[in-house]
Amino acid sequence: MGKYIVKRLLHLVWIMLAVSFLTYLLMYLAPGDAAMKKLYAHGVAVSDEVLERTRERMGLLRPFLEQYGNWVLNALRLDLGVSFKDGFSVADKLAKGMSYTAVLTLSSLILSLVVSLPLAVLTALKKNSVLDYFIRFCSFVGNSLPNFLISVLLMYYLCVRARLLPVVADGSVRGLILPCLALFIPICGRFIRQFRAEILEQLGKPYVAAAVTRGVKRRYILRNVLHNASIPILTVVGLSIGTLLGGSVVIETIFRWPGLGKLAMDAITNRDYPVIQGFVLFTSTIYVLINLLTDISYRWIDPRLRQQ
C-alpha cells in the first residue's frame, strides 16, 4: 500500500506541472492587459509611461519561461504570490475561499447521499412500479436541468414569490440554503439513477438468488448487495466531488457566495493571474487527492485488490 501511495503521489507532481504550465500558457496568450486592469481598478490615470512601469513591476515584460519558472520556484516554497488587484496574499485568499466552498460542497454532497441512496434502493426493490417510474422521472428532470436554470427558478420561487430566503448569500446558514439546493438537485438526480443501476446489477447476481432460496432475511441480503455495490458507488461519489467543485464556480457567482468559485470568476474578470493560477493548482490538487483517496478506499473495501 505504501509503494502504491508513493507512486500515485509522484504522478501527482507531473500532473500538477502539466496543469500549471497549460494554465500559465493560456493566460499568457489571452488578450487584454492585466496592468491596465489594475490601474483602472485603482483609479490611476493611464499613460504609456505609467503602464510600462506597472508592467515591469508586475513582471509582465519578462519572457514566458522566466515568468513561469519563477512562479514554480515560489510555489514550491508555498508562495503563490500576491493578487494583482488588491495586493493580498493569494494563499490567504484561497484558504478563506476554500472554507466557504468546502461547507457548500460537503453540505450538498451529504444531503445528496442521504436522499439518493434510500431512494435508489427503493426504486431497485420496486422495479417498474409506479413509484419507480415517478422517482426516475424526477431524477431525470433534476439531472437534465443546468445549474444556472435551477438557480434562477429557486430565486424566483423561494426569494421573489415566497420571500423565504435572501437572494444574495452572505456566508450565513440562511444564505447557504439556496446554493446548496442548486448543487443538490442535479447531483441527487444523477446519484439516484447510477446507484439504482448498480444495485439492480447486484440483485441479478446468482448469490442473491441463492440467498433468497435459502430463506435469508432481506435486510442481510441488502447489506451484502450494498457492500458489493460500494466500489462503483464510491467511484461515482469521488468523481462527483470534482463536478461539485466545478459547478460551484457558477453557483457561487450567481448567489454571491464568497467561496473559491466566486474568487476565480472575479480573478478572471480582472485578469488577476496569480489568483487564477493558484486556484487552478489548488483545485487540481484537491481533485487528484480525492481520486487517490477513492482508489485507496477500494483496496480497503475489497482485500483482493491489495494483492495487485
Long-range contacts (C-beta under 8 A, 24 or more apart in sequence): 1-296, 1-299, 1-306, 4-296, 4-299, 5-292, 5-296, 8-292, 8-295, 9-292, 12-285, 12-288, 12-289, 12-292, 15-284, 15-288, 16-281, 16-284, 16-285, 16-288, 17-72, 19-280, 19-281, 19-284, 20-68, 20-71, 20-72, 20-75, 20-277, 20-280, 20-281, 21-68, 23-276, 23-277, 23-280, 23-281, 24-64, 24-67, 24-68, 24-71, 24-277, 25-64, 25-68, 27-271, 27-273, 27-276, 27-277, 28-64, 28-67, 30-271, 32-271, 33-271, 34-58, 34-60, 34-84, 34-270, 34-271, 34-272, 34-273, 35-60, 37-84, 37-85, 37-270, 37-271, 38-84, 38-85, 38-270, 41-85, 41-270, 58-84, 71-277, 75-281, 80-274, 80-277, 80-278, 80-281, 81-274, 81-278, 82-274, 83-267, 83-272, 83-274, 83-275, 84-270, 84-271, 84-272, 84-273, 84-274, 84-275, 85-266, 85-267, 85-270, 85-272, 85-275, 90-274, 90-275, 90-278, 91-278, 93-263, 93-275, 93-278, 94-260, 94-263, 94-275, 94-278, 94-279, 94-282, 96-258, 97-258, 97-259, 97-260, 97-262, 97-263, 98-259, 98-260, 98-282, 100-171, 100-252, 100-257, 100-258, 100-259, 100-260, 101-245, 101-248, 101-252, 101-259, 101-260, 101-261, 103-176, 104-176, 104-179, 104-180, 104-183, 104-248, 104-251, 104-252, 104-257, 104-259, 105-183, 105-241, 105-244, 105-245, 105-248, 107-176, 107-180, 108-180, 108-181, 108-183, 108-184, 108-187, 108-244, 109-187, 109-237, 109-240, 109-241, 109-244, 111-180, 111-184, 111-188, 112-184, 112-187, 112-188, 112-191, 112-240, 113-191, 113-237, 115-184, 115-188, 116-188, 116-191, 116-192, 116-195, 117-191, 117-195, 119-192, 120-191, 120-192, 120-195, 120-196, 120-199, 121-195, 121-199, 121-222, 121-226, 123-192, 123-196, 124-196, 124-199, 124-200, 124-203, 127-200, 135-192, 136-192, 136-193, 136-196, 138-189, 139-188, 139-189, 139-190, 139-192, 139-193, 140-189, 140-193, 141-189, 142-185, 142-186, 142-188, 142-189, 143-186, 143-189, 143-190, 143-193, 144-189, 145-185, 145-186, 146-186, 147-182, 147-183, 147-186, 147-247, 147-250, 147-251, 148-250, 148-254, 150-181, 150-182, 150-185, 150-186, 151-178, 151-179, 151-182, 151-250, 151-251, 151-254, 151-255, 154-178, 154-181, 154-182, 167-255, 168-255, 168-256, 169-255, 169-256, 169-257, 169-258, 170-256, 171-257, 171-258, 175-255, 175-257, 176-257, 178-255, 179-248, 179-251, 179-252, 179-254, 179-255, 179-257, 182-251, 182-254, 182-255, 183-244, 183-247, 183-248, 183-251, 186-247, 187-240, 187-243, 187-244, 190-236, 190-240, 191-236, 191-237, 191-240, 194-232, 194-233, 194-236, 195-229, 195-233, 195-236, 198-229, 198-232, 198-233, 199-225, 199-226, 199-229, 201-229, 202-228, 202-229, 227-301, 230-301, 231-298, 231-301, 231-302, 234-294, 234-297, 234-298, 234-301, 235-294, 237-294, 238-290, 238-291, 238-293, 238-294, 241-287, 241-290, 242-287, 242-290, 245-283, 245-286, 245-287
